[in-house]
Amino acid sequence: MAGDTANRENRTGAGQRAVRTFFVADLFFGVDVLRVQEVLRFQQMTRVPLAPDVIEGLINLRGQIVTAIDMRRRLGLPPRAGAKRP
């Protein structure tokens, strides 16, 4: 997912809100910057046996276990070209 995103920040004036935007395949998304906690680079994940297919795995984020979701699978999109899934 990280290599598949193009991030842009829209700067706004008073009374408007800032949005962080990104692409997943050809779909363009935006999230209010006040809802973004942090942006992470790819890191190794621990697979979860019997988890739904959209769960890519678990990561350790400064001692807290976080679930990683593959948004391409969640949205029903084909895998990225050249992407391998263990």
PyMOL Python script that loads the backbone (N, CA, C, O; Angstrom):
from pymol import cmd

cmd.read_pdbstr("""\
ATOM      1  N   MET A   1       0.819  -1.184   0.000  1.00  0.00           N
ATOM      2  CA  MET A   1       0.000   0.000   0.000  1.00  0.00           C
ATOM      3  C   MET A   1       0.864   1.249   0.000  1.00  0.00           C
ATOM      4  O   MET A   1       0.522   2.207  -0.694  1.00  0.00           O
ATOM      5  N   ALA A   2       1.965   1.292   0.741  1.00  0.00           N
ATOM      6  CA  ALA A   2       2.765   2.510   0.839  1.00  0.00           C
ATOM      7  C   ALA A   2       3.298   2.938  -0.520  1.00  0.00           C
ATOM      8  O   ALA A   2       3.298   4.131  -0.826  1.00  0.00           O
ATOM      9  N   GLY A   3       3.754   1.996  -1.343  1.00  0.00           N
ATOM     10  CA  GLY A   3       4.277   2.356  -2.646  1.00  0.00           C
ATOM     11  C   GLY A   3       3.185   2.751  -3.622  1.00  0.00           C
ATOM     12  O   GLY A   3       3.470   3.233  -4.719  1.00  0.00           O
ATOM     13  N   ASP A   4       1.948   2.551  -3.230  1.00  0.00           N
ATOM     14  CA  ASP A   4       0.814   2.788  -4.111  1.00  0.00           C
ATOM     15  C   ASP A   4       0.129   4.118  -3.823  1.00  0.00           C
ATOM     16  O   ASP A   4      -0.894   4.433  -4.429  1.00  0.00           O
ATOM     17  N   THR A   5       0.683   4.891  -2.909  1.00  0.00           N
ATOM     18  CA  THR A   5      -0.001   6.124  -2.535  1.00  0.00           C
ATOM     19  C   THR A   5       0.764   7.333  -3.010  1.00  0.00           C
ATOM     20  O   THR A   5       1.993   7.320  -3.077  1.00  0.00           O
ATOM     21  N   ALA A   6       0.033   8.379  -3.338  1.00  0.00           N
ATOM     22  CA  ALA A   6       0.606   9.677  -3.663  1.00  0.00           C
ATOM     23  C   ALA A   6      -0.039  10.659  -2.705  1.00  0.00           C
ATOM     24  O   ALA A   6      -1.231  10.948  -2.813  1.00  0.00           O
ATOM     25  N   ASN A   7       0.737  11.169  -1.776  1.00  0.00           N
ATOM     26  CA  ASN A   7       0.170  12.028  -0.740  1.00  0.00           C
ATOM     27  C   ASN A   7       0.293  13.493  -1.114  1.00  0.00           C
ATOM     28  O   ASN A   7       1.315  13.945  -1.630  1.00  0.00           O
ATOM     29  N   ARG A   8      -0.769  14.212  -0.842  1.00  0.00           N
ATOM     30  CA  ARG A   8      -0.777  15.657  -1.038  1.00  0.00           C
ATOM     31  C   ARG A   8      -1.544  16.274   0.110  1.00  0.00           C
ATOM     32  O   ARG A   8      -2.534  15.708   0.575  1.00  0.00           O
ATOM     33  N   GLU A   9      -1.103  17.414   0.566  1.00  0.00           N
ATOM     34  CA  GLU A   9      -1.828  18.100   1.629  1.00  0.00           C
ATOM     35  C   GLU A   9      -2.416  19.376   1.046  1.00  0.00           C
ATOM     36  O   GLU A   9      -1.708  20.173   0.429  1.00  0.00           O
ATOM     37  N   ASN A  10      -3.702  19.561   1.246  1.00  0.00           N
ATOM     38  CA  ASN A  10      -4.373  20.757   0.769  1.00  0.00           C
ATOM     39  C   ASN A  10      -4.360  21.798   1.883  1.00  0.00           C
ATOM     40  O   ASN A  10      -4.860  21.535   2.977  1.00  0.00           O
ATOM     41  N   ARG A  11      -3.806  22.951   1.627  1.00  0.00           N
ATOM     42  CA  ARG A  11      -3.764  24.021   2.621  1.00  0.00           C
ATOM     43  C   ARG A  11      -5.010  24.879   2.440  1.00  0.00           C
ATOM     44  O   ARG A  11      -5.386  25.223   1.320  1.00  0.00           O
ATOM     45  N   THR A  12      -5.639  25.217   3.551  1.00  0.00           N
ATOM     46  CA  THR A  12      -6.905  25.935   3.470  1.00  0.00           C
ATOM     47  C   THR A  12      -6.867  27.189   4.323  1.00  0.00           C
ATOM     48  O   THR A  12      -6.010  27.339   5.194  1.00  0.00           O
ATOM     49  N   GLY A  13      -7.800  28.082   4.065  1.00  0.00           N
ATOM     50  CA  GLY A  13      -7.933  29.311   4.830  1.00  0.00           C
ATOM     51  C   GLY A  13      -8.870  29.119   6.002  1.00  0.00           C
ATOM     52  O   GLY A  13      -9.295  28.001   6.294  1.00  0.00           O
ATOM     53  N   ALA A  14      -9.191  30.210   6.671  1.00  0.00           N
ATOM     54  CA  ALA A  14     -10.067  30.173   7.846  1.00  0.00           C
ATOM     55  C   ALA A  14     -11.441  29.635   7.464  1.00  0.00           C
ATOM     56  O   ALA A  14     -11.973  29.965   6.405  1.00  0.00           O
ATOM     57  N   GLY A  15     -12.011  28.804   8.335  1.00  0.00           N
ATOM     58  CA  GLY A  15     -13.343  28.272   8.102  1.00  0.00           C
ATOM     59  C   GLY A  15     -13.364  27.044   7.202  1.00  0.00           C
ATOM     60  O   GLY A  15     -14.431  26.475   6.972  1.00  0.00           O
ATOM     61  N   GLN A  16     -12.230  26.629   6.695  1.00  0.00           N
ATOM     62  CA  GLN A  16     -12.160  25.433   5.866  1.00  0.00           C
ATOM     63  C   GLN A  16     -11.310  24.400   6.584  1.00  0.00           C
ATOM     64  O   GLN A  16     -10.630  24.722   7.557  1.00  0.00           O
ATOM     65  N   ARG A  17     -11.345  23.151   6.108  1.00  0.00           N
ATOM     66  CA  ARG A  17     -10.541  22.130   6.757  1.00  0.00           C
ATOM     67  C   ARG A  17      -9.484  21.579   5.811  1.00  0.00           C
ATOM     68  O   ARG A  17      -9.651  21.612   4.592  1.00  0.00           O
ATOM     69  N   ALA A  18      -8.401  21.075   6.378  1.00  0.00           N
ATOM     70  CA  ALA A  18      -7.314  20.496   5.603  1.00  0.00           C
ATOM     71  C   ALA A  18      -7.568  19.002   5.448  1.00  0.00           C
ATOM     72  O   ALA A  18      -8.048  18.341   6.368  1.00  0.00           O
ATOM     73  N   VAL A  19      -7.241  18.486   4.276  1.00  0.00           N
ATOM     74  CA  VAL A  19      -7.490  17.084   3.964  1.00  0.00           C
ATOM     75  C   VAL A  19      -6.192  16.467   3.457  1.00  0.00           C
ATOM     76  O   VAL A  19      -5.489  17.059   2.638  1.00  0.00           O
ATOM     77  N   ARG A  20      -5.881  15.273   3.952  1.00  0.00           N
ATOM     78  CA  ARG A  20      -4.739  14.502   3.451  1.00  0.00           C
ATOM     79  C   ARG A  20      -5.294  13.563   2.395  1.00  0.00           C
ATOM     80  O   ARG A  20      -6.228  12.810   2.671  1.00  0.00           O
ATOM     81  N   THR A  21      -4.739  13.594   1.191  1.00  0.00           N
ATOM     82  CA  THR A  21      -5.282  12.802   0.098  1.00  0.00           C
ATOM     83  C   THR A  21      -4.279  11.734  -0.334  1.00  0.00           C
ATOM     84  O   THR A  21      -3.072  11.888  -0.152  1.00  0.00           O
ATOM     85  N   PHE A  22      -4.803  10.645  -0.913  1.00  0.00           N
ATOM     86  CA  PHE A  22      -3.957   9.562  -1.385  1.00  0.00           C
ATOM     87  C   PHE A  22      -4.719   8.734  -2.414  1.00  0.00           C
ATOM     88  O   PHE A  22      -5.945   8.803  -2.508  1.00  0.00           O
ATOM     89  N   PHE A  23      -3.974   7.959  -3.172  1.00  0.00           N
ATOM     90  CA  PHE A  23      -4.550   7.069  -4.174  1.00  0.00           C
ATOM     91  C   PHE A  23      -4.400   5.626  -3.723  1.00  0.00           C
ATOM     92  O   PHE A  23      -3.385   5.254  -3.134  1.00  0.00           O
ATOM     93  N   VAL A  24      -5.410   4.815  -4.002  1.00  0.00           N
ATOM     94  CA  VAL A  24      -5.334   3.357  -3.947  1.00  0.00           C
ATOM     95  C   VAL A  24      -5.820   2.916  -5.321  1.00  0.00           C
ATOM     96  O   VAL A  24      -6.996   3.060  -5.653  1.00  0.00           O
ATOM     97  N   ALA A  25      -4.896   2.374  -6.115  1.00  0.00           N
ATOM     98  CA  ALA A  25      -5.160   2.087  -7.532  1.00  0.00           C
ATOM     99  C   ALA A  25      -5.570   3.401  -8.200  1.00  0.00           C
ATOM    100  O   ALA A  25      -4.836   4.384  -8.102  1.00  0.00           O
ATOM    101  N   ASP A  26      -6.711   3.444  -8.870  1.00  0.00           N
ATOM    102  CA  ASP A  26      -7.164   4.673  -9.528  1.00  0.00           C
ATOM    103  C   ASP A  26      -8.173   5.447  -8.672  1.00  0.00           C
ATOM    104  O   ASP A  26      -8.757   6.424  -9.140  1.00  0.00           O
ATOM    105  N   LEU A  27      -8.379   5.021  -7.442  1.00  0.00           N
ATOM    106  CA  LEU A  27      -9.344   5.682  -6.561  1.00  0.00           C
ATOM    107  C   LEU A  27      -8.641   6.760  -5.738  1.00  0.00           C
ATOM    108  O   LEU A  27      -7.547   6.541  -5.218  1.00  0.00           O
ATOM    109  N   PHE A  28      -9.270   7.902  -5.628  1.00  0.00           N
ATOM    110  CA  PHE A  28      -8.711   9.060  -4.925  1.00  0.00           C
ATOM    111  C   PHE A  28      -9.468   9.236  -3.611  1.00  0.00           C
ATOM    112  O   PHE A  28     -10.690   9.389  -3.616  1.00  0.00           O
ATOM    113  N   PHE A  29      -8.750   9.217  -2.485  1.00  0.00           N
ATOM    114  CA  PHE A  29      -9.361   9.322  -1.165  1.00  0.00           C
ATOM    115  C   PHE A  29      -8.857  10.562  -0.451  1.00  0.00           C
ATOM    116  O   PHE A  29      -7.789  11.086  -0.767  1.00  0.00           O
ATOM    117  N   GLY A  30      -9.636  11.025   0.516  1.00  0.00           N
ATOM    118  CA  GLY A  30      -9.222  12.139   1.360  1.00  0.00           C
ATOM    119  C   GLY A  30      -9.658  11.895   2.790  1.00  0.00           C
ATOM    120  O   GLY A  30     -10.759  11.404   3.039  1.00  0.00           O
ATOM    121  N   VAL A  31      -8.785  12.243   3.733  1.00  0.00           N
ATOM    122  CA  VAL A  31      -9.067  12.089   5.154  1.00  0.00           C
ATOM    123  C   VAL A  31      -8.753  13.418   5.832  1.00  0.00           C
ATOM    124  O   VAL A  31      -7.708  14.018   5.584  1.00  0.00           O
ATOM    125  N   ASP A  32      -9.659  13.868   6.682  1.00  0.00           N
ATOM    126  CA  ASP A  32      -9.438  15.095   7.444  1.00  0.00           C
ATOM    127  C   ASP A  32      -8.133  14.959   8.232  1.00  0.00           C
ATOM    128  O   ASP A  32      -7.960  13.971   8.946  1.00  0.00           O
ATOM    129  N   VAL A  33      -7.215  15.916   8.125  1.00  0.00           N
ATOM    130  CA  VAL A  33      -5.914  15.808   8.783  1.00  0.00           C
ATOM    131  C   VAL A  33      -6.037  15.703  10.302  1.00  0.00           C
ATOM    132  O   VAL A  33      -5.132  15.183  10.954  1.00  0.00           O
ATOM    133  N   LEU A  34      -7.118  16.176  10.865  1.00  0.00           N
ATOM    134  CA  LEU A  34      -7.292  16.071  12.305  1.00  0.00           C
ATOM    135  C   LEU A  34      -7.567  14.629  12.734  1.00  0.00           C
ATOM    136  O   LEU A  34      -7.454  14.301  13.915  1.00  0.00           O
ATOM    137  N   ARG A  35      -7.928  13.765  11.774  1.00  0.00           N
ATOM    138  CA  ARG A  35      -8.172  12.353  12.077  1.00  0.00           C
ATOM    139  C   ARG A  35      -6.955  11.472  11.795  1.00  0.00           C
ATOM    140  O   ARG A  35      -6.968  10.282  12.110  1.00  0.00           O
ATOM    141  N   VAL A  36      -5.903  12.045  11.204  1.00  0.00           N
ATOM    142  CA  VAL A  36      -4.690  11.290  10.894  1.00  0.00           C
ATOM    143  C   VAL A  36      -3.772  11.329  12.112  1.00  0.00           C
ATOM    144  O   VAL A  36      -3.364  12.402  12.556  1.00  0.00           O
ATOM    145  N   GLN A  37      -3.448  10.147  12.651  1.00  0.00           N
ATOM    146  CA  GLN A  37      -2.556  10.086  13.806  1.00  0.00           C
ATOM    147  C   GLN A  37      -1.105  10.068  13.355  1.00  0.00           C
ATOM    148  O   GLN A  37      -0.276  10.784  13.917  1.00  0.00           O
ATOM    149  N   GLU A  38      -0.788   9.269  12.359  1.00  0.00           N
ATOM    150  CA  GLU A  38       0.554   9.228  11.800  1.00  0.00           C
ATOM    151  C   GLU A  38       0.543   8.450  10.496  1.00  0.00           C
ATOM    152  O   GLU A  38      -0.392   7.701  10.210  1.00  0.00           O
ATOM    153  N   VAL A  39       1.599   8.638   9.706  1.00  0.00           N
ATOM    154  CA  VAL A  39       1.755   7.937   8.440  1.00  0.00           C
ATOM    155  C   VAL A  39       2.978   7.047   8.590  1.00  0.00           C
ATOM    156  O   VAL A  39       4.052   7.519   8.964  1.00  0.00           O
ATOM    157  N   LEU A  40       2.818   5.761   8.299  1.00  0.00           N
ATOM    158  CA  LEU A  40       3.894   4.787   8.483  1.00  0.00           C
ATOM    159  C   LEU A  40       4.411   4.272   7.156  1.00  0.00           C
ATOM    160  O   LEU A  40       3.671   4.185   6.176  1.00  0.00           O
ATOM    161  N   ARG A  41       5.678   3.936   7.135  1.00  0.00           N
ATOM    162  CA  ARG A  41       6.246   3.226   5.991  1.00  0.00           C
ATOM    163  C   ARG A  41       5.991   1.738   6.181  1.00  0.00           C
ATOM    164  O   ARG A  41       5.646   1.291   7.275  1.00  0.00           O
ATOM    165  N   PHE A  42       6.163   0.979   5.108  1.00  0.00           N
ATOM    166  CA  PHE A  42       5.953  -0.461   5.193  1.00  0.00           C
ATOM    167  C   PHE A  42       6.895  -1.069   6.223  1.00  0.00           C
ATOM    168  O   PHE A  42       8.052  -0.662   6.329  1.00  0.00           O
ATOM    169  N   GLN A  43       6.411  -2.027   6.969  1.00  0.00           N
ATOM    170  CA  GLN A  43       7.243  -2.809   7.876  1.00  0.00           C
ATOM    171  C   GLN A  43       6.754  -4.248   7.874  1.00  0.00           C
ATOM    172  O   GLN A  43       5.616  -4.533   7.501  1.00  0.00           O
ATOM    173  N   GLN A  44       7.629  -5.147   8.295  1.00  0.00           N
ATOM    174  CA  GLN A  44       7.277  -6.561   8.316  1.00  0.00           C
ATOM    175  C   GLN A  44       6.092  -6.789   9.240  1.00  0.00           C
ATOM    176  O   GLN A  44       5.956  -6.130  10.271  1.00  0.00           O
ATOM    177  N   MET A  45       5.237  -7.731   8.858  1.00  0.00           N
ATOM    178  CA  MET A  45       4.032  -8.024   9.628  1.00  0.00           C
ATOM    179  C   MET A  45       4.005  -9.481  10.027  1.00  0.00           C
ATOM    180  O   MET A  45       4.589 -10.334   9.358  1.00  0.00           O
ATOM    181  N   THR A  46       3.330  -9.755  11.108  1.00  0.00           N
ATOM    182  CA  THR A  46       3.108 -11.120  11.560  1.00  0.00           C
ATOM    183  C   THR A  46       1.763 -11.579  11.027  1.00  0.00           C
ATOM    184  O   THR A  46       0.732 -10.965  11.304  1.00  0.00           O
ATOM    185  N   ARG A  47       1.776 -12.664  10.258  1.00  0.00           N
ATOM    186  CA  ARG A  47       0.530 -13.206   9.709  1.00  0.00           C
ATOM    187  C   ARG A  47      -0.351 -13.710  10.837  1.00  0.00           C
ATOM    188  O   ARG A  47       0.146 -14.134  11.880  1.00  0.00           O
ATOM    189  N   VAL A  48      -1.657 -13.663  10.629  1.00  0.00           N
ATOM    190  CA  VAL A  48      -2.630 -14.113  11.626  1.00  0.00           C
ATOM    191  C   VAL A  48      -3.402 -15.288  11.036  1.00  0.00           C
ATOM    192  O   VAL A  48      -4.207 -15.106  10.123  1.00  0.00           O
ATOM    193  N   PRO A  49      -3.160 -16.496  11.556  1.00  0.00           N
ATOM    194  CA  PRO A  49      -3.874 -17.663  11.032  1.00  0.00           C
ATOM    195  C   PRO A  49      -5.383 -17.502  11.200  1.00  0.00           C
ATOM    196  O   PRO A  49      -5.851 -17.002  12.223  1.00  0.00           O
ATOM    197  N   LEU A  50      -6.132 -17.923  10.199  1.00  0.00           N
ATOM    198  CA  LEU A  50      -7.601 -17.920  10.192  1.00  0.00           C
ATOM    199  C   LEU A  50      -8.222 -16.519  10.202  1.00  0.00           C
ATOM    200  O   LEU A  50      -9.432 -16.389  10.383  1.00  0.00           O
ATOM    201  N   ALA A  51      -7.420 -15.478  10.014  1.00  0.00           N
ATOM    202  CA  ALA A  51      -7.962 -14.113   9.946  1.00  0.00           C
ATOM    203  C   ALA A  51      -8.629 -13.912   8.589  1.00  0.00           C
ATOM    204  O   ALA A  51      -8.278 -14.592   7.625  1.00  0.00           O
ATOM    205  N   PRO A  52      -9.582 -12.993   8.499  1.00  0.00           N
ATOM    206  CA  PRO A  52     -10.183 -12.682   7.191  1.00  0.00           C
ATOM    207  C   PRO A  52      -9.099 -12.263   6.195  1.00  0.00           C
ATOM    208  O   PRO A  52      -8.044 -11.765   6.588  1.00  0.00           O
ATOM    209  N   ASP A  53      -9.364 -12.468   4.920  1.00  0.00           N
ATOM    210  CA  ASP A  53      -8.376 -12.203   3.870  1.00  0.00           C
ATOM    211  C   ASP A  53      -7.905 -10.752   3.833  1.00  0.00           C
ATOM    212  O   ASP A  53      -6.777 -10.491   3.413  1.00  0.00           O
ATOM    213  N   VAL A  54      -8.724  -9.813   4.255  1.00  0.00           N
ATOM    214  CA  VAL A  54      -8.329  -8.398   4.192  1.00  0.00           C
ATOM    215  C   VAL A  54      -7.310  -8.028   5.271  1.00  0.00           C
ATOM    216  O   VAL A  54      -6.664  -6.984   5.178  1.00  0.00           O
ATOM    217  N   ILE A  55      -7.159  -8.879   6.300  1.00  0.00           N
ATOM    218  CA  ILE A  55      -6.174  -8.619   7.351  1.00  0.00           C
ATOM    219  C   ILE A  55      -4.815  -9.060   6.836  1.00  0.00           C
ATOM    220  O   ILE A  55      -4.566 -10.251   6.650  1.00  0.00           O
ATOM    221  N   GLU A  56      -3.939  -8.094   6.608  1.00  0.00           N
ATOM    222  CA  GLU A  56      -2.597  -8.385   6.108  1.00  0.00           C
ATOM    223  C   GLU A  56      -1.730  -8.970   7.217  1.00  0.00           C
ATOM    224  O   GLU A  56      -0.888  -9.830   6.962  1.00  0.00           O
ATOM    225  N   GLY A  57      -1.933  -8.509   8.435  1.00  0.00           N
ATOM    226  CA  GLY A  57      -1.145  -9.021   9.557  1.00  0.00           C
ATOM    227  C   GLY A  57      -1.174  -8.057  10.720  1.00  0.00           C
ATOM    228  O   GLY A  57      -2.002  -7.148  10.782  1.00  0.00           O
ATOM    229  N   LEU A  58      -0.243  -8.278  11.651  1.00  0.00           N
ATOM    230  CA  LEU A  58      -0.115  -7.421  12.830  1.00  0.00           C
ATOM    231  C   LEU A  58       1.264  -6.783  12.829  1.00  0.00           C
ATOM    232  O   LEU A  58       2.248  -7.400  12.419  1.00  0.00           O
ATOM    233  N   ILE A  59       1.324  -5.533  13.294  1.00  0.00           N
ATOM    234  CA  ILE A  59       2.612  -4.861  13.455  1.00  0.00           C
ATOM    235  C   ILE A  59       2.735  -4.379  14.892  1.00  0.00           C
ATOM    236  O   ILE A  59       1.738  -4.141  15.573  1.00  0.00           O
ATOM    237  N   ASN A  60       3.978  -4.242  15.336  1.00  0.00           N
ATOM    238  CA  ASN A  60       4.251  -3.725  16.667  1.00  0.00           C
ATOM    239  C   ASN A  60       4.610  -2.255  16.514  1.00  0.00           C
ATOM    240  O   ASN A  60       5.672  -1.924  15.988  1.00  0.00           O
ATOM    241  N   LEU A  61       3.741  -1.385  16.964  1.00  0.00           N
ATOM    242  CA  LEU A  61       3.942   0.054  16.853  1.00  0.00           C
ATOM    243  C   LEU A  61       4.270   0.609  18.237  1.00  0.00           C
ATOM    244  O   LEU A  61       3.376   0.930  19.019  1.00  0.00           O
ATOM    245  N   ARG A  62       5.556   0.715  18.522  1.00  0.00           N
ATOM    246  CA  ARG A  62       6.043   1.208  19.817  1.00  0.00           C
ATOM    247  C   ARG A  62       5.393   0.471  20.989  1.00  0.00           C
ATOM    248  O   ARG A  62       4.942   1.088  21.954  1.00  0.00           O
ATOM    249  N   GLY A  63       5.353  -0.853  20.886  1.00  0.00           N
ATOM    250  CA  GLY A  63       4.830  -1.671  21.971  1.00  0.00           C
ATOM    251  C   GLY A  63       3.342  -1.943  21.912  1.00  0.00           C
ATOM    252  O   GLY A  63       2.824  -2.708  22.725  1.00  0.00           O
ATOM    253  N   GLN A  64       2.648  -1.338  20.974  1.00  0.00           N
ATOM    254  CA  GLN A  64       1.214  -1.576  20.829  1.00  0.00           C
ATOM    255  C   GLN A  64       0.976  -2.399  19.565  1.00  0.00           C
ATOM    256  O   GLN A  64       1.504  -2.068  18.503  1.00  0.00           O
ATOM    257  N   ILE A  65       0.186  -3.468  19.671  1.00  0.00           N
ATOM    258  CA  ILE A  65      -0.105  -4.324  18.525  1.00  0.00           C
ATOM    259  C   ILE A  65      -1.226  -3.686  17.706  1.00  0.00           C
ATOM    260  O   ILE A  65      -2.291  -3.360  18.230  1.00  0.00           O
ATOM    261  N   VAL A  66      -0.959  -3.515  16.397  1.00  0.00           N
ATOM    262  CA  VAL A  66      -1.890  -2.836  15.497  1.00  0.00           C
ATOM    263  C   VAL A  66      -2.218  -3.759  14.325  1.00  0.00           C
ATOM    264  O   VAL A  66      -1.328  -4.410  13.777  1.00  0.00           O
ATOM    265  N   THR A  67      -3.477  -3.816  13.947  1.00  0.00           N
ATOM    266  CA  THR A  67      -3.917  -4.623  12.807  1.00  0.00           C
ATOM    267  C   THR A  67      -3.704  -3.853  11.507  1.00  0.00           C
ATOM    268  O   THR A  67      -4.111  -2.697  11.387  1.00  0.00           O
ATOM    269  N   ALA A  68      -3.060  -4.504  10.530  1.00  0.00           N
ATOM    270  CA  ALA A  68      -2.838  -3.903   9.215  1.00  0.00           C
ATOM    271  C   ALA A  68      -3.843  -4.494   8.231  1.00  0.00           C
ATOM    272  O   ALA A  68      -3.969  -5.713   8.114  1.00  0.00           O
ATOM    273  N   ILE A  69      -4.547  -3.627   7.533  1.00  0.00           N
ATOM    274  CA  ILE A  69      -5.572  -4.047   6.577  1.00  0.00           C
ATOM    275  C   ILE A  69      -5.100  -3.709   5.163  1.00  0.00           C
ATOM    276  O   ILE A  69      -4.606  -2.609   4.914  1.00  0.00           O
ATOM    277  N   ASP A  70      -5.253  -4.647   4.252  1.00  0.00           N
ATOM    278  CA  ASP A  70      -4.921  -4.409   2.854  1.00  0.00           C
ATOM    279  C   ASP A  70      -6.124  -3.738   2.197  1.00  0.00           C
ATOM    280  O   ASP A  70      -7.142  -4.384   1.951  1.00  0.00           O
ATOM    281  N   MET A  71      -6.005  -2.449   1.914  1.00  0.00           N
ATOM    282  CA  MET A  71      -7.133  -1.700   1.358  1.00  0.00           C
ATOM    283  C   MET A  71      -7.481  -2.145  -0.064  1.00  0.00           C
ATOM    284  O   MET A  71      -8.635  -2.018  -0.474  1.00  0.00           O
ATOM    285  N   ARG A  72      -6.520  -2.660  -0.820  1.00  0.00           N
ATOM    286  CA  ARG A  72      -6.845  -3.164  -2.161  1.00  0.00           C
ATOM    287  C   ARG A  72      -7.802  -4.336  -2.052  1.00  0.00           C
ATOM    288  O   ARG A  72      -8.799  -4.391  -2.772  1.00  0.00           O
ATOM    289  N   ARG A  73      -7.508  -5.280  -1.155  1.00  0.00           N
ATOM    290  CA  ARG A  73      -8.405  -6.422  -0.979  1.00  0.00           C
ATOM    291  C   ARG A  73      -9.730  -5.981  -0.390  1.00  0.00           C
ATOM    292  O   ARG A  73     -10.781  -6.485  -0.785  1.00  0.00           O
ATOM    293  N   ARG A  74      -9.695  -5.041   0.557  1.00  0.00           N
ATOM    294  CA  ARG A  74     -10.927  -4.562   1.198  1.00  0.00           C
ATOM    295  C   ARG A  74     -11.861  -3.928   0.181  1.00  0.00           C
ATOM    296  O   ARG A  74     -13.080  -4.054   0.287  1.00  0.00           O
ATOM    297  N   LEU A  75     -11.282  -3.237  -0.817  1.00  0.00           N
ATOM    298  CA  LEU A  75     -12.070  -2.564  -1.844  1.00  0.00           C
ATOM    299  C   LEU A  75     -12.339  -3.463  -3.056  1.00  0.00           C
ATOM    300  O   LEU A  75     -12.983  -3.035  -4.014  1.00  0.00           O
ATOM    301  N   GLY A  76     -11.852  -4.695  -3.016  1.00  0.00           N
ATOM    302  CA  GLY A  76     -12.085  -5.622  -4.118  1.00  0.00           C
ATOM    303  C   GLY A  76     -11.263  -5.313  -5.359  1.00  0.00           C
ATOM    304  O   GLY A  76     -11.690  -5.620  -6.472  1.00  0.00           O
ATOM    305  N   LEU A  77     -10.089  -4.709  -5.185  1.00  0.00           N
ATOM    306  CA  LEU A  77      -9.226  -4.350  -6.308  1.00  0.00           C
ATOM    307  C   LEU A  77      -8.184  -5.438  -6.534  1.00  0.00           C
ATOM    308  O   LEU A  77      -7.864  -6.184  -5.608  1.00  0.00           O
ATOM    309  N   PRO A  78      -7.650  -5.540  -7.750  1.00  0.00           N
ATOM    310  CA  PRO A  78      -6.593  -6.532  -8.008  1.00  0.00           C
ATOM    311  C   PRO A  78      -5.306  -6.128  -7.292  1.00  0.00           C
ATOM    312  O   PRO A  78      -5.114  -4.953  -6.979  1.00  0.00           O
ATOM    313  N   PRO A  79      -4.420  -7.101  -7.028  1.00  0.00           N
ATOM    314  CA  PRO A  79      -3.145  -6.766  -6.383  1.00  0.00           C
ATOM    315  C   PRO A  79      -2.297  -5.883  -7.280  1.00  0.00           C
ATOM    316  O   PRO A  79      -2.460  -5.872  -8.500  1.00  0.00           O
ATOM    317  N   ARG A  80      -1.381  -5.137  -6.651  1.00  0.00           N
ATOM    318  CA  ARG A  80      -0.447  -4.308  -7.420  1.00  0.00           C
ATOM    319  C   ARG A  80       0.422  -5.184  -8.284  1.00  0.00           C
ATOM    320  O   ARG A  80       0.740  -6.313  -7.909  1.00  0.00           O
ATOM    321  N   ALA A  81       0.811  -4.676  -9.439  1.00  0.00           N
ATOM    322  CA  ALA A  81       1.688  -5.430 -10.337  1.00  0.00           C
ATOM    323  C   ALA A  81       3.004  -5.721  -9.626  1.00  0.00           C
ATOM    324  O   ALA A  81       3.627  -4.823  -9.061  1.00  0.00           O
ATOM    325  N   GLY A  82       3.413  -6.968  -9.659  1.00  0.00           N
ATOM    326  CA  GLY A  82       4.678  -7.354  -9.033  1.00  0.00           C
ATOM    327  C   GLY A  82       4.596  -7.596  -7.543  1.00  0.00           C
ATOM    328  O   GLY A  82       5.595  -7.973  -6.931  1.00  0.00           O
ATOM    329  N   ALA A  83       3.438  -7.391  -6.940  1.00  0.00           N
ATOM    330  CA  ALA A  83       3.305  -7.599  -5.487  1.00  0.00           C
ATOM    331  C   ALA A  83       3.209  -9.077  -5.177  1.00  0.00           C
ATOM    332  O   ALA A  83       2.496  -9.828  -5.843  1.00  0.00           O
ATOM    333  N   LYS A  84       3.953  -9.486  -4.138  1.00  0.00           N
ATOM    334  CA  LYS A  84       3.922 -10.886  -3.703  1.00  0.00           C
ATOM    335  C   LYS A  84       3.320 -10.950  -2.328  1.00  0.00           C
ATOM    336  O   LYS A  84       3.597 -10.106  -1.476  1.00  0.00           O
ATOM    337  N   ARG A  85       2.505 -11.939  -2.113  1.00  0.00           N
ATOM    338  CA  ARG A  85       1.919 -12.154  -0.786  1.00  0.00           C
ATOM    339  C   ARG A  85       2.452 -13.480  -0.259  1.00  0.00           C
ATOM    340  O   ARG A  85       2.326 -14.504  -0.930  1.00  0.00           O
ATOM    341  N   PRO A  86       3.053 -13.477   0.945  1.00  0.00           N
ATOM    342  CA  PRO A  86       3.624 -14.719   1.485  1.00  0.00           C
ATOM    343  C   PRO A  86       2.573 -15.774   1.735  1.00  0.00           C
ATOM    344  O   PRO A  86       2.896 -16.872   2.189  1.00  0.00           O
TER     345      PRO A  86
END
""", "prot")
cmd.dss("prot")
cmd.show_as("cartoon", "prot")
cmd.util.cbc("prot")
cmd.orient("prot")
